[in-house]
Amino acid sequence: MAFPVLNMLSFWITFIGYIVMLAAFFVVGGAPLHGWTGYPPLSALRSAGPGEGAGADLWLSASLFSA
């Protein structure tokens, strides 16, 4: 392994992303319903369905961490 510190950093950042993704289930409104189709036409409208508020924001943040 060439860069062990970088490897461990990527592990912990991914772990934080999974924790944030699980947190989306416990916010008011629940997890987002848009799933893998979380592009702006479905995720930008807060009235599109339950979980499109803070749940969608956490889901998008987690996808930034774990990608």
SULFENNOR-V158167 format. One record per residue. N is the residue number from 1. RES is the residue in one letter. BURIAL is 1 if it has 24 or more other C-alpha atoms within 12 Angstrom, else 0. Layout:
((N RES BURIAL) (N RES BURIAL))
This chain:
((1 M 0) (2 A 0) (3 F 0) (4 P 0) (5 V 0) (6 L 0) (7 N 0) (8 M 0) (9 L 0) (10 S 0) (11 F 0) (12 W 0) (13 I 0) (14 T 0) (15 F 0) (16 I 0) (17 G 1) (18 Y 1) (19 I 0) (20 V 1) (21 M 1) (22 L 0) (23 A 1) (24 A 1) (25 F 1) (26 F 0) (27 V 0) (28 V 0) (29 G 0) (30 G 1) (31 A 1) (32 P 1) (33 L 1) (34 H 1) (35 G 0) (36 W 0) (37 T 0) (38 G 1) (39 Y 0) (40 P 0) (41 P 0) (42 L 0) (43 S 1) (44 A 0) (45 L 0) (46 R 0) (47 S 0) (48 A 0) (49 G 0) (50 P 0) (51 G 1) (52 E 1) (53 G 1) (54 A 1) (55 G 1) (56 A 1) (57 D 1) (58 L 1) (59 W 1) (60 L 1) (61 S 1) (62 A 1) (63 S 1) (64 L 0) (65 F 0) (66 S 0) (67 A 0))
